[in-house]
Amino acid sequence: MTSDIKPQHNDRAGLWMLLAVIIATAAVFLWTSTHYQHGDTSLDTRVDSQGHLHVLGVTLGVTTLREAETILQSKSDVALYIYPQEHPKAGMKLEAFFPSIADHTKVILLLAAGPDRLKKIESDATVPHLYPNGVARMNLAAADAIGINNATVQELTLIPNLAVSAETLKARFGEPDHIQHLQTDQDLYLYNRIGLQAFLSKDEPPTLHFSNPPADH
């Protein structure tokens, strides 16, 4: 009898593992869609009639950090980053980092904050931690950390858990408006109509950066 029962348990375990793989694979692609529609009915990447980009359920220029944490079902780590002049992000940026949402994709949100507010946050923040690339991170003071929950999300960056190829991008978003070959094995795919800049490299994780598209797209 024992020899008859074990194969059934093994088969059942195998089916559960297969189901888990299928669910995980499907979850990874929640951040993409071939449907660019107007409306408010899905989590697809799309631009609404007001020109706001919707991605992962977050509406750029509308959704607050508190709302984004609820939508992404994860708490974020908010800090002030000071990027050197030679960096593409040059300047002070208030960013919320989600180390892992449901499908293990990393998410970074750029939060809206004017120059005066950034200066205030900088003056109250901790001594900066300097990274090897010259970027400085400053932890927010308690009062600023509480007030930041109502800050609006301006931009959203995804670092997917799985490899992303040029074919994957085209399958989800169509043909890019432009491709920039930055250097060997490093390309930037520009999708102006949905404010997407996708960076693909052999040596670095893929990065998908979303912002509200220009008004003329």
C-alpha positions as CSV (number, residue, x, y, z in Angstrom):
1,M,0.0,0.0,0.0
2,T,2.8,2.4,0.8
3,S,4.3,2.1,-2.7
4,D,0.9,3.1,-4.2
5,I,0.5,6.2,-2.0
6,K,3.9,7.8,-2.6
7,P,3.5,8.3,-6.3
8,Q,0.1,10.1,-5.7
9,H,1.8,12.5,-3.2
10,N,4.6,13.1,-5.7
11,D,2.2,13.8,-8.5
12,R,0.2,16.2,-6.3
13,A,3.4,18.0,-5.3
14,G,4.5,18.3,-8.9
15,L,1.1,19.8,-9.9
16,W,1.3,22.4,-7.1
17,M,4.9,23.3,-8.2
18,L,3.7,23.7,-11.8
19,L,0.8,25.8,-10.8
20,A,3.1,28.0,-8.7
21,V,5.4,28.5,-11.7
22,I,2.5,29.5,-13.9
23,I,1.2,32.0,-11.4
24,A,4.6,33.5,-10.8
25,T,5.2,33.8,-14.6
26,A,1.9,35.5,-15.1
27,A,2.5,37.9,-12.3
28,V,5.8,39.1,-13.7
29,F,4.0,40.4,-16.8
30,L,1.5,42.4,-15.0
31,W,3.7,45.4,-15.8
32,T,3.1,45.1,-19.5
33,S,0.3,45.2,-22.0
34,T,-0.3,45.6,-25.7
35,H,-3.6,47.5,-25.0
36,Y,-3.2,51.3,-24.8
37,Q,-6.8,52.4,-24.1
38,H,-8.5,55.4,-22.6
39,G,-10.6,54.8,-19.6
40,D,-10.2,53.6,-16.0
41,T,-11.0,49.9,-16.1
42,S,-7.8,47.9,-15.8
43,L,-4.2,47.8,-14.6
44,D,-2.9,48.0,-18.1
45,T,-0.2,50.5,-19.0
46,R,-2.2,53.3,-20.6
47,V,-2.6,57.0,-20.9
48,D,-6.0,58.5,-19.8
49,S,-7.8,61.4,-21.4
50,Q,-6.0,63.8,-19.0
51,G,-2.6,62.7,-20.2
52,H,-1.8,60.8,-17.0
53,L,0.0,57.5,-17.4
54,H,-1.4,54.5,-15.6
55,V,1.1,51.7,-14.8
56,L,0.8,48.9,-12.2
57,G,-2.4,50.7,-11.0
58,V,-0.5,53.9,-10.1
59,T,-1.5,57.1,-11.9
60,L,1.5,59.4,-12.4
61,G,0.8,62.9,-11.2
62,V,-2.3,61.8,-9.2
63,T,-1.5,58.8,-6.9
64,T,0.0,59.6,-3.5
65,L,2.7,57.6,-1.9
66,R,0.3,56.2,0.7
67,E,-2.1,55.1,-2.1
68,A,0.8,53.6,-4.1
69,E,1.8,51.5,-1.1
70,T,-1.8,50.2,-0.8
71,I,-1.9,49.5,-4.6
72,L,1.5,47.7,-4.6
73,Q,0.7,46.0,-1.3
74,S,4.2,46.8,0.0
75,K,5.9,49.4,2.3
76,S,8.5,51.6,0.7
77,D,11.8,53.0,1.9
78,V,11.8,56.8,1.3
79,A,15.0,58.8,1.2
80,L,16.5,61.9,-0.3
81,Y,19.1,61.2,-2.9
82,I,21.7,63.8,-4.2
83,Y,23.0,62.8,-7.6
84,P,26.2,64.4,-8.9
85,Q,26.1,66.7,-12.0
86,E,27.5,64.0,-14.3
87,H,24.7,61.6,-13.3
88,P,21.6,61.3,-15.6
89,K,19.4,62.2,-12.6
90,A,21.6,65.2,-11.5
91,G,20.2,67.0,-8.5
92,M,18.2,66.2,-5.4
93,K,15.4,63.6,-5.7
94,L,12.9,62.3,-3.2
95,E,12.5,58.6,-4.0
96,A,10.5,55.7,-2.5
97,F,12.1,52.3,-3.0
98,F,10.0,49.1,-3.0
99,P,12.6,46.3,-2.7
100,S,10.2,43.6,-3.9
101,I,6.5,43.8,-4.8
102,A,4.4,40.6,-5.3
103,D,6.3,39.2,-8.3
104,H,9.7,40.3,-6.9
105,T,10.0,43.2,-9.3
106,K,11.7,46.2,-7.7
107,V,9.9,49.6,-8.0
108,I,11.3,53.1,-7.5
109,L,8.9,56.1,-7.3
110,L,10.0,59.7,-7.8
111,L,7.9,61.8,-5.5
112,A,6.8,65.4,-6.2
113,A,8.7,68.0,-4.1
114,G,9.6,71.5,-5.0
115,P,13.1,73.1,-4.4
116,D,12.1,74.7,-1.1
117,R,10.7,71.4,0.3
118,L,13.8,69.5,-0.9
119,K,16.0,72.0,0.8
120,K,14.0,71.7,4.0
121,I,14.2,67.9,3.9
122,E,17.9,68.1,3.3
123,S,18.5,70.4,6.2
124,D,16.6,68.1,8.6
125,A,17.9,64.8,7.2
126,T,20.7,62.7,8.6
127,V,24.4,62.9,7.5
128,P,24.5,61.6,3.9
129,H,25.8,58.1,3.1
130,L,28.0,58.3,0.0
131,Y,27.9,55.5,-2.5
132,P,30.9,54.6,-4.8
133,N,29.2,56.1,-7.8
134,G,29.0,59.5,-6.0
135,V,25.3,59.4,-5.2
136,A,24.5,60.5,-1.6
137,R,21.6,59.1,0.4
138,M,20.0,61.0,3.3
139,N,17.4,59.5,5.6
140,L,14.4,61.7,6.3
141,A,13.7,63.2,9.8
142,A,10.7,61.8,11.5
143,A,8.5,64.8,10.8
144,D,9.3,64.9,7.1
145,A,8.8,61.1,6.8
146,I,5.3,61.4,8.2
147,G,4.4,64.3,5.9
148,I,5.7,62.6,2.8
149,N,2.9,60.1,2.7
150,N,0.7,62.6,0.7
151,A,3.4,63.4,-1.8
152,T,2.3,62.7,-5.4
153,V,4.1,60.1,-7.6
154,Q,5.7,61.8,-10.6
155,E,7.6,58.9,-12.2
156,L,7.9,55.2,-11.8
157,T,10.8,52.9,-12.5
158,L,10.6,49.1,-12.7
159,I,13.5,46.6,-12.4
160,P,11.8,43.4,-13.4
161,N,12.7,40.1,-11.8
162,L,13.2,38.3,-15.2
163,A,15.3,39.1,-18.1
164,V,13.7,41.5,-20.7
165,S,14.7,41.3,-24.3
166,A,14.1,43.6,-27.2
167,E,11.6,41.1,-28.5
168,T,9.8,41.1,-25.1
169,L,9.5,44.9,-25.2
170,K,8.1,44.9,-28.8
171,A,5.6,42.1,-28.0
172,R,4.2,44.2,-25.1
173,F,4.6,47.8,-26.3
174,G,5.0,47.5,-30.1
175,E,7.8,49.1,-32.1
176,P,9.7,51.8,-30.2
177,D,9.8,55.4,-31.5
178,H,13.6,55.4,-31.3
179,I,16.5,53.2,-30.2
180,Q,19.7,54.7,-28.9
181,H,22.8,52.5,-28.9
182,L,24.6,53.9,-25.8
183,Q,27.6,51.6,-26.0
184,T,28.4,47.9,-26.7
185,D,25.5,45.7,-25.5
186,Q,23.7,48.7,-24.0
187,D,20.5,50.1,-25.7
188,L,17.8,52.6,-24.7
189,Y,14.3,52.0,-26.2
190,L,12.1,55.1,-26.3
191,Y,8.3,54.8,-26.3
192,N,7.2,58.5,-26.3
193,R,3.5,57.8,-26.5
194,I,3.5,56.1,-23.1
195,G,6.5,57.9,-21.6
196,L,8.6,54.8,-21.4
197,Q,12.4,54.6,-21.5
198,A,13.6,51.0,-21.4
199,F,17.3,50.4,-20.7
200,L,18.6,46.9,-21.8
201,S,22.1,45.7,-21.1
202,K,23.9,42.4,-21.0
203,D,25.7,43.3,-17.8
204,E,23.0,45.1,-15.9
205,P,19.4,44.5,-14.9
206,P,16.7,45.8,-17.3
207,T,15.2,49.1,-16.2
208,L,11.8,50.5,-17.4
209,H,11.3,54.1,-16.5
210,F,7.8,55.6,-16.9
211,S,6.8,59.2,-16.9
212,N,3.8,61.1,-18.2
213,P,4.2,61.4,-22.0
214,P,4.5,64.8,-23.7
215,A,1.2,66.5,-24.5
216,D,1.7,66.1,-28.2
217,H,1.7,62.3,-28.0
